[in-house]
Amino acid sequence: MIFDTNILIYADRGVLSAKELIMSTQDKSISAVTYMEYVPFCRNKQELAIFEKMLKILQFTIHEVDHAISYQARQLVRQFALSHSMEMGDALIAATAVAYNELLCTSNIKHFSQINGLMIERYSPEE
């Protein structure tokens, strides 16, 4: 399962259900874009080190953005930017999930629901 950035932020903010979801997922991954989106949430180098240690200990795979993912993301932005406000980060994360045939776990279903071929699991922090 590939986790959207918002799931990591919920877990960092102490939302127990987000932590449990991450811990109970066997094959965990993120897009390199999620890594880049998350780092600015770190307040200092110590928090960044904790984040990187968590990724390593929990054995997250970080999927890099390659040519095919970049191309697919560009097509998604072209198709959905004007109609659904598709932004670069979401397009790259979605294209990564499709490229690796992974379920995308996100709390922002509206950012991704229009994408054919994308498997989505909705996470709600209230649950």
Secondary structure by P-SEA (a helix, b strand, c coil): ccccaaaaaaaaacaaaaaaaaaaccbbbbcaaaaaaaccccccaaaaaaaaaaaaaabbbbbcccaaaaaaaaaaaaaccccccccaaaaaaaaaaaaabbbbbccccccccccccbbbbbbbccc
